[in-house]
Amino acid sequence: MPRLIDLTLPLIPGARGVSVDPKFTIERDGSLTNVQVFQPSGLVALDMAAHRAVLITQRVPPLPAQFSN
């Protein structure tokens, strides 16, 4: 996911040196839900790119059995 965001940065004027913090839930099966921008960057295009990057990822490996609910 960071690579996808890095590829997007040159397309967003003023995006270098700022950050955005997306927030999401990793479900037990690895699916990503409740995607939102927790700390916006102040650049709408960058915030949207970060949000979109998480949505595109859709799934990560399932959580290990040791993780409690």
TORDO-403625 format. One line per 2 residues: number of its first residue (from 1); their letters; for each residue x, y, z of N, C-alpha, C. Coordinates in steps of 0.02 Angstrom, whole numbers, plus 50000, padded with zeros to 5 digits. Layout:
N
NUM = a = X,Y,Z,X,Y,Z,X,Y,Z  ... .
***
This chain:
69
1 = mp = 50041,49940,50000,50000,50000,50000,50043,50063,50000  50097,50068,50040,50138,50128,50037,50165,50142,49967 .
3 = rl = 50180,50089,49930,50206,50097,49861,50152,50130,49817  50090,50109,49824,50036,50139,49786,50029,50213,49801 .
5 = id = 50035,50231,49864,50031,50301,49883,50091,50339,49857  50151,50309,49860,50211,50342,49833,50204,50357,49759 .
7 = lt = 50172,50312,49722,50162,50323,49651,50113,50379,49637  50068,50391,49684,50017,50443,49676,50043,50512,49694 .
9 = lp = 50090,50516,49740,50114,50581,49765,50136,50630,49711  50175,50608,49660,50196,50658,49610,50138,50689,49572 .
11 = li = 50081,50657,49573,50023,50683,49537,49983,50733,49578  49999,50741,49642,49962,50786,49686,50007,50844,49706 .
13 = pg = 49995,50903,49677,50037,50961,49694,50036,50975,49769  50095,50986,49798,50101,51002,49868,50100,50943,49915 .
15 = ar = 50099,50881,49888,50092,50823,49930,50156,50802,49966  50213,50822,49941,50276,50803,49974,50282,50839,50042 .
17 = gv = 50301,50800,50093,50311,50828,50159,50249,50832,50202  50192,50810,50177,50131,50808,50218,50112,50735,50228 .
19 = sv = 50069,50721,50276,50049,50653,50288,49974,50649,50301  49948,50590,50290,49878,50575,50303,49876,50508,50339 .
21 = dp = 49833,50502,50389,49828,50440,50427,49760,50408,50414  49759,50355,50373,49696,50319,50365,49685,50274,50426 .
23 = kf = 49623,50259,50439,49604,50215,50494,49558,50162,50465  49568,50099,50484,49526,50045,50459,49530,49987,50507 .
25 = ti = 49484,49940,50499,49481,49880,50540,49503,49821,50498  49547,49780,50526,49565,49717,50494,49523,49663,50526 .
27 = er = 49479,49634,50487,49436,49580,50512,49476,49516,50518  49450,49467,50555,49486,49404,50565,49506,49371,50500 .
29 = dg = 49464,49377,50448,49479,49346,50384,49528,49387,50341  49549,49444,50367,49596,49487,50331,49563,49542,50290 .
31 = sl = 49498,49543,50287,49464,49596,50249,49470,49662,50287  49472,49716,50249,49478,49783,50278,49410,49817,50276 .
33 = tn = 49388,49840,50334,49323,49873,50339,49330,49939,50377  49276,49976,50380,49273,50040,50417,49329,50088,50396 .
35 = vq = 49341,50093,50332,49395,50135,50306,49375,50208,50311  49420,50248,50340,49408,50320,50345,49475,50356,50351 .
37 = vf = 49474,50420,50341,49533,50461,50351,49530,50486,50423  49576,50462,50465,49577,50480,50536,49607,50549,50545 .
39 = qp = 49664,50561,50514,49698,50626,50519,49710,50651,50448  49670,50697,50423,49678,50722,50355,49742,50762,50347 .
41 = sg = 49765,50766,50285,49827,50801,50269,49815,50876,50256  49753,50893,50241,49738,50961,50220,49735,50966,50144 .
43 = lv = 49755,50912,50111,49750,50908,50038,49698,50856,50020  49642,50877,49995,49587,50831,49982,49608,50775,49935 .
45 = al = 49647,50791,49884,49669,50739,49836,49712,50686,49871  49756,50706,49916,49798,50658,49952,49756,50616,49999 .
47 = dm = 49709,50647,50034,49665,50610,50079,49625,50557,50040  49600,50577,49982,49561,50531,49941,49606,50474,49915 .
49 = aa = 49668,50490,49897,49714,50438,49873,49730,50387,49927  49740,50410,49988,49754,50365,50044,49693,50320,50057 .
51 = hr = 49635,50350,50058,49573,50312,50068,49564,50260,50014  49575,50281,49953,49568,50236,49895,49619,50179,49898 .
53 = av = 49680,50194,49920,49732,50142,49924,49711,50086,49972  49680,50104,50028,49657,50053,50075,49599,50014,50043 .
55 = li = 49553,50049,50011,49496,50014,49979,49520,49966,49925  49569,49987,49886,49595,49944,49832,49629,49882,49861 .
57 = tq = 49662,49889,49918,49696,49833,49950,49646,49778,49968  49588,49796,49991,49533,49751,50008,49547,49699,50061 .
59 = rv = 49605,49666,50057,49617,49610,50102,49692,49603,50115  49708,49584,50176,49776,49566,50196,49772,49494,50222 .
61 = pp = 49829,49463,50237,49825,49394,50264,49780,49392,50326  49746,49336,50336,49703,49329,50395,49743,49338,50460 .
63 = lp = 49709,49360,50512,49741,49368,50577,49759,49299,50605  49815,49293,50639,49832,49229,50672,49781,49212,50726 .
65 = aq = 49775,49149,50740,49727,49125,50790,49741,49155,50859  49803,49176,50872,49821,49204,50937,49789,49272,50950 .
67 = fs = 49767,49307,50898,49735,49372,50907,49666,49362,50935  49652,49397,50990,49585,49392,51019,49539,49442,50986 .
69 = n = 49474,49435,50996,49426,49481,50965,49427,49547,50997 .
***
